[in-house]
Amino acid sequence: NHHLAPVNTITFVENASKFLSSSDDKKILVWEWDIAVPIKYISDPTMHSIPAFTLHPSGIYLVGQSLDNRVVIYQAKDRFVLMKKKKFLGHKVAGYACDLCVSPDGRFLVSGDGEGRLFFWDWKT
């Protein structure tokens, strides 16, 4: 009963001791396993819905597909803060729940978009 709209994605972090849920209500909730209430709410008036998340292979970053045509990066441990300087742009996903993934070595980020294209980014840029 904590999200106010459909839940889009659930992603485990920190060796599956916690998980995050995102929703069309433009909130991200951080949950600890075996606790029935969120331990952190991530919400901001400028946030857009994030219908897809994936964990970077390092386990340090959480990669999200934001519906404002950006890929956003959150710290995947402790405070779960948005890394404002690390973002990926250029694709169009507004209105679509396009998936994304990070290569197993963590070097590349790949995203689909609403026009049927794939976008590849170097993680270090």
Number of C-alpha atoms within 10 A of each C-alpha: 5 9 15 11 13 11 17 16 16 18 16 20 21 13 8 10 11 19 18 22 21 25 21 17 17 22 23 25 19 23 20 18 13 8 9 8 13 17 11 14 14 16 13 10 7 7 15 20 21 28 24 23 25 21 19 20 15 11 14 16 21 25 23 24 29 24 22 18 18 19 24 22 25 19 15 23 14 8 11 19 14 16 13 9 8 13 16 20 12 11 19 18 22 17 13 15 18 19 16 20 21 20 12 11 9 14 13 15 20 16 19 20 20 15 10 9 10 12 14 15 15 12 15 9 8
